[in-house]
Amino acid sequence: MGYDAQACVIGAGAAGLAAGKALKDAGVTFDWFEKGSYVGGLWQIDNDNGGAAAYHSLHLNSSRPRTQYPSYPMPEDWADYPPYYQVAQYFEDFADHFGLRELITFNTAVTHVEPLNTGWAVTTSDGQRRTYANVLVANGHHSRPKIPQFDGEFTGESFHAHDYRDLSVFTGKRVLVIGVGNSGMDIACDAARVGDKVLLSTRHGVHVIPKYALGKPVDQLSSQMMAYVPFGVERLAYEAIVRIATGRPQDRGLPKPDHRLLGAHPTVSAELYDRVGHGDITIKPDIARFDGDKVAFVDGSVEEVDVVVYATGYSIELPFIDKSVFDPSGNKMPLYLRVVPPDLPGLWFIGFIQTVGSGIPLYEYQSVWVADILSGTIPMPDRAMMRKWIDADQEAMSKRYLRSERHTMQVDYWRYIRTMKEARGKGLRLPRLPFVGAR
């Protein structure tokens, strides 16, 4: 059948930009849709596509060299951990440098993606229906804010971290932040600057990695050689570095983790331990119930609170794909190389991964592999091979992570890069897993 183009790209955030550049470089014909007016996705603080998740105090949690696309370095005179507005500008510059902006149809959402006998039908918000051999989904995995349900009712102000923009909302307030991921710790530290009281609630202990260790950004203490180092050796090295730099969480006022470092996704924070040590932030356990402006915790303590912030993560949402076709419920996406659903030829997922560090460079490795296949440079592996890889990947993940349901997209940074390089170079041979499945 005839197609409107060989491919369709959905989204112009970090993953979509990587996909668009790779397809353009490979000479693949494609259409590209972005429902907002900007490139850069969640890093554009005023993005009108509803996907903004940046706030005014936000800085990278991965260092500049570990965050940039391999094809386009960030300026060397930038700080080690640039602020959100420089990162947003970086995406703007990336799009302009490679001539991508004119390829994007802005203010046009994809509303439906439907499989055909061969290829895919894509409907957009302007009422147009087009057909493609391939669809690259790059709308991001920070799609739908996840808010847990607790007994009782809270009558004060509450919002998800996705909607946080400026610390002034906390001035003179008693604040409870729920969740100890990167956003939760950042927001709690912001609140501690202007709030009357700040509580940080967590159900379990977490390892906190500093931004600097041994005089360098901590993620620059590793290199691509880590892809060849046994996981046990890697973990021992990181445990030693973190222990020297900050000590153990339980010695710094946090609960003792129920897992070793890298057995769950760690949190990066340069400030939390000091705020806890100064008494500016009080660590609390899980919530038992709300009662008006009071919060009861599972240890029996009760606190009066004015503002509750849910830093409780996101659920993947693909509103344009029927769940009967592909269902990401529970953030479970069993994909070959974390990109391909074997039974849905022509459907590709870019950017649905998470790592200790930045996923942005990894999106480019994913994209150039897809572009290689679509341009005929390398062959597509057969379905049996892809299923075999996925089975091994899922088994390794369940062994590696204590709470595997919370780590459905996790990869090791350097091992995943090696995996994708091997996939491009070896074609039909089975590439290795993106991490080692050992606790």
Secondary structure, 3 states (H helix, E strand, C coil): CCCCEEEEEECCCHHHHHHHHHHHHHCCCEEEECCCCCCCHHHCCCCCCCCCCCCCCCECCCCHHHHCECCECCCCCCCCCCEHHHHHHHHHHHHHHCCCHHHCECCCCEEEEEECCCCEEEEECCCCEEEEEEEEECCCCCCEECCCCCEEEECCEEEEHHHCCCHHHHCCCEEEEECCCHHHHHHHHHHHHHCCEEEEECCCCCCEECCEECCEEHHHHCCHHHHHCCHHHHHHHHHHHHHHHHCCHHHCCCCCCCCCCCCCCCEECCCHHHHHHCCCCEEECCEEEEEECEEEECCCCEEECCEEEECCCEECCCCCCCCCCCCCHHHCCCCECCCECCCCCCEEECCCCEECCCCHHHHHHHHHHHHHHHCCCCCCCCHHHHHHHHHHHHHHHHHHCCCHHHCCCEECHHHHHHHHHHHHHHCCCCCCCCCCCCC
